[in-house]
């Protein structure tokens, strides 16, 4: 349909970082139907990606009401609740998303998010379990390996922790810096 094609274009624009153009598409369809599942999902993800979680949170809650069967709705709610330090609500939403998820990559992402939230609360042992689950679902998950490493380092497992944490060096704002040509630490 033209609506879904337009919202798909909005998703592509969001992914490319053109948030204003993506916002305009989502807003146009939400004016037609404020409960449009695809438009709500796009708008919530735009708000998440532009660090407007206080706006994304009620959008995500609404999305869980109009699309209770959609794992992404619950995943967005989990993410926004976590960013607003609503720990219990976030965990419930993530666990519901995990039950609804239909593919292993999505399940891995949800486990990564749960692990990250638990790391934020200093619950490294519990987070480690979720990070390992993420890797089982998707052995290629860089975030899952990096978060596992973070958990291991926090628990003083230097060698294993570094083997895993090093996967995030050079990504997501974790820049590689080398001083005086020294070798990269190997965890020992």
C-alpha positions in Angstrom: 0.0 0.0 0.0 1.2 3.6 -0.5 1.0 4.1 3.3 3.4 1.2 4.1 5.7 2.2 1.2 5.8 5.7 2.7 6.5 4.5 6.2 9.1 2.1 4.9 10.8 5.1 3.2 10.6 6.9 6.6 12.4 4.0 8.2 15.1 4.1 5.6 15.5 7.9 6.2 15.6 7.4 9.9 18.3 4.7 9.5 20.3 7.1 7.3 20.1 9.7 10.0 17.5 12.0 8.3 15.3 12.2 11.3 13.4 15.3 10.2 12.2 13.8 6.9 11.4 10.5 8.7 9.5 12.4 11.4 7.4 14.3 8.8 6.4 10.9 7.2 5.4 9.4 10.6 3.6 12.5 11.6 1.6 12.7 8.4 0.3 9.2 8.9 -0.4 9.7 12.6 -2.6 12.7 11.7 -4.7 10.3 9.6 -4.8 7.7 12.3 -3.1 8.3 15.7 -3.1 4.6 16.4 -1.4 3.6 13.1 0.9 0.8 14.3 3.6 1.3 11.7 3.6 5.1 12.1 3.7 4.9 15.9 6.6 2.4 15.7 8.5 4.7 13.4 7.8 7.8 15.5 8.9 6.0 18.7 12.1 4.8 17.2 12.9 8.3 15.9 12.3 9.7 19.4 14.6 7.0 20.8 17.3 7.6 18.3 17.2 11.3 18.9 17.4 10.9 22.7 13.9 12.0 23.3 12.9 9.1 25.5 10.4 11.0 27.6 8.4 11.4 24.4 9.2 7.9 23.1 8.0 6.3 26.3 4.3 7.2 26.0 4.4 6.5 22.3 5.9 3.1 23.1 3.2 2.4 25.7 0.5 3.3 23.2 2.1 1.0 20.6 1.9 -1.9 23.1 -1.8 -1.2 23.3 -2.5 -1.1 19.6 0.0 -3.9 18.7 0.2 -6.1 21.8 1.5 -9.0 19.6 4.5 -7.1 18.2 7.8 -7.8 19.9 9.2 -4.5 18.6 6.5 -2.6 20.6 7.5 -4.3 23.8 11.2 -3.9 23.0 10.7 -0.1 22.5 8.9 0.1 25.8 11.6 -1.8 27.5 14.3 0.5 26.1 12.4 3.7 26.9 11.5 2.5 30.4 15.1 1.5 31.0 16.4 5.0 29.9 13.9 6.5 32.3 15.2 4.2 35.1 11.9 2.3 35.3 13.7 -0.9 35.9 10.9 -3.3 36.8 8.7 -2.1 33.9 11.6 -2.3 31.5 12.4 -5.9 32.5 8.7 -6.9 32.2 8.5 -5.3 28.7 11.7 -7.0 27.5 10.6 -10.4 28.8 7.3 -10.0 26.9 9.2 -8.9 23.8 11.4 -12.1 24.1 8.3 -14.3 24.3 6.8 -12.7 21.2 10.0 -12.5 19.1 10.0 -14.7 16.1 13.6 -14.7 15.0 16.9 -15.3 16.7 18.5 -11.9 15.8 15.6 -10.1 17.5 15.8 -12.4 20.5 19.6 -11.7 20.7 18.9 -7.9 20.6 16.4 -8.2 23.4 18.9 -10.2 25.5 21.6 -7.6 24.8 19.2 -4.8 26.0 18.3 -6.7 29.1 22.0 -7.3 29.8 22.7 -3.6 29.3 20.0 -2.5 31.6 21.3 -4.9 34.3 24.8 -3.6 33.8 23.4 -0.1 34.4 22.2 -1.3 37.8 25.5 -3.0 38.7 24.0 -6.5 38.5 26.9 -8.0 36.5 26.4 -11.7 37.3 22.7 -11.6 36.3 23.6 -9.5 33.2 26.2 -12.0 32.2 23.6 -14.7 31.8 21.6 -12.5 29.4 24.7 -11.6 27.4 25.5 -15.3 27.0 21.9 -15.9 25.8 22.3 -13.1 23.3 25.4 -14.9 21.9 23.6 -18.2 21.7 20.8 -16.6 19.6 23.3 -14.7 17.4 26.9 -15.8 17.7 27.9 -12.7 15.6 26.5 -10.2 18.0 29.2 -7.6 18.7 27.2 -5.9 21.4 26.4 -9.2 23.2 30.1 -10.1 23.3 31.2 -6.6 24.4 28.5 -6.5 27.1 29.6 -10.0 28.3 33.2 -8.7 28.4 32.0 -5.7 30.4 30.3 -8.0 32.9 33.4 -10.2 33.2 35.7 -7.2 33.7 33.4 -5.9 36.4 33.7 -9.3 38.1 37.5 -9.2 37.8 37.7 -11.9 35.1 40.4 -9.9 33.3 41.5 -12.4 30.6 38.0 -13.6 29.5 36.5 -10.1 30.0 39.1 -8.5 27.7 38.6 -11.2 25.0 35.0 -10.2 24.8 35.0 -6.5 25.6 37.6 -5.8 22.9 34.8 -6.5 20.3 33.4 -3.0 20.9 36.7 -1.1 20.6 36.4 1.2 17.6 32.6 1.1 17.6 29.8 3.1 19.1 32.0 5.9 20.5 34.5 3.5 22.0 37.5 4.7 20.1 40.8 2.9 19.8 43.7 5.0 21.2 47.3 3.9 21.1 50.0 5.9 22.9 53.7 5.6 22.1 53.1 2.5 20.0 52.4 0.4 23.0 50.7 -2.9 22.4 47.0 -3.5 23.1 46.4 -5.0 26.4 45.7 -8.8 26.2 43.9 -9.1 29.5 46.8 -10.6 31.4 
